[in-house]
Amino acid sequence: MSGSTRPVAKPRPVYLNLIAIRLPFPGFVSFLHRFSGAVMFLVGIPVLLWAVQSSVASPARFDEFKALVAHPLAKLVVLGLVWAYVHHLLAGVRHLALDLHVGTDLKAARHSSTVVFVVALALTAIVGIRLW
């Protein structure tokens, strides 16, 4: 092994600077898919379970629940959860298609990620308009 050292073209980073890394748009949509799944798991499920429990406990608790959900901040949280659900669903279908080797070339992957992003925002906006 003497004399078989390879020259290093550039030094490897000691840490990953996530702010300096520029993801391509399909990578960004994939990151949002993971983020939306985490939001639904950590926030959506507890809120949904609490909402169901409050709404079936008694008529008075249901009225309290309706009053709370009518607050603009609560509507904003619901709208965020709606976006998380819609984006996660659409991006999941996109990932399933990619797993089946459909749309794996660069142009199709960019197009499908743009479609997922725009449709998720559009459907969330429609729900937001209906919510307010």
C-alpha positions in Angstrom: 0.0 0.0 0.0 3.0 2.3 -0.1 2.7 5.0 -2.7 -1.0 4.3 -3.4 -2.4 7.4 -1.8 -5.0 9.3 -3.7 -4.9 13.0 -3.9 -7.9 14.7 -2.4 -9.5 17.2 -4.8 -11.1 19.3 -2.1 -11.3 18.8 1.7 -14.4 17.2 3.0 -16.6 19.3 5.2 -16.5 18.6 8.9 -20.2 19.4 9.2 -23.1 20.0 6.8 -24.2 23.6 6.6 -27.9 23.0 5.8 -28.5 26.7 5.1 -25.7 26.8 2.5 -26.9 23.7 0.6 -29.1 24.6 -2.3 -31.6 21.8 -2.9 -33.2 21.4 -6.3 -36.9 21.9 -6.3 -37.8 18.2 -6.2 -35.6 17.8 -3.2 -37.3 20.7 -1.5 -40.7 19.1 -2.2 -39.4 15.8 -0.8 -38.2 17.6 2.3 -41.7 19.2 2.7 -43.2 15.7 2.4 -41.1 14.6 5.4 -41.9 17.9 7.3 -45.6 17.6 6.7 -45.6 14.0 7.9 -43.9 15.1 11.1 -46.3 18.0 11.6 -49.3 15.7 11.2 -47.8 13.1 13.6 -46.7 15.5 16.3 -49.5 18.1 16.0 -52.3 16.8 13.9 -53.0 13.5 15.7 -53.1 15.1 19.2 -55.3 17.9 18.0 -57.6 15.6 16.2 -57.9 13.3 19.2 -58.6 16.2 21.5 -61.2 17.6 19.1 -63.1 14.3 18.9 -62.9 13.8 22.6 -64.2 17.4 23.2 -67.0 17.2 20.7 -68.5 13.9 22.1 -68.0 14.5 25.8 -71.1 16.7 26.3 -73.1 19.4 24.6 -71.4 22.1 26.7 -67.9 20.9 25.7 -69.0 20.8 22.1 -70.1 24.4 22.3 -66.7 25.3 23.9 -65.0 23.4 21.1 -67.0 25.3 18.4 -66.1 28.6 20.0 -62.4 27.8 20.1 -62.3 26.6 16.5 -64.0 29.9 15.5 -61.0 31.9 16.7 -58.7 33.1 13.8 -55.6 31.6 15.3 -57.3 28.2 15.6 -58.4 28.5 12.0 -54.8 29.2 11.0 -53.7 26.0 12.8 -56.4 24.0 11.1 -55.3 25.5 7.7 -51.7 24.5 8.4 -52.8 21.0 9.2 -54.9 20.9 6.0 -51.8 21.9 4.0 -49.7 19.3 5.8 -52.3 16.6 4.9 -52.8 17.7 1.3 -49.1 18.1 0.6 -48.2 14.8 2.3 -50.9 13.0 0.3 -49.9 14.4 -3.1 -46.2 14.1 -2.5 -46.7 10.5 -1.3 -48.5 9.7 -4.6 -45.6 11.3 -6.4 -43.1 9.2 -4.4 -45.1 6.0 -5.2 -45.0 6.9 -8.9 -41.2 7.4 -8.7 -40.8 4.1 -6.9 -42.6 2.5 -9.9 -40.1 4.3 -12.2 -42.7 6.7 -13.6 -41.4 10.2 -14.1 -37.8 9.6 -12.9 -36.1 11.6 -15.6 -35.1 15.1 -14.6 -37.8 17.1 -16.6 -40.6 14.9 -15.4 -39.4 15.0 -11.8 -39.2 18.7 -11.8 -42.6 19.0 -13.4 -44.3 16.6 -10.9 -42.7 18.4 -7.9 -44.0 21.7 -9.2 -47.5 20.2 -9.7 -47.5 18.8 -6.2 -46.4 22.1 -4.7 -48.9 24.2 -6.6 -51.9 21.9 -6.3 -51.3 21.5 -2.5 -51.2 25.3 -2.1 -54.3 25.8 -4.3 -56.4 23.2 -2.4 -55.3 24.7 0.9 -56.3 28.1 -0.4 -59.7 26.8 -1.4 -60.2 25.3 2.1 -59.0 28.5 3.6 -61.5 30.5 1.6 -64.3 28.1 2.8 -63.0 28.3 6.3 -63.2 32.0 6.6 
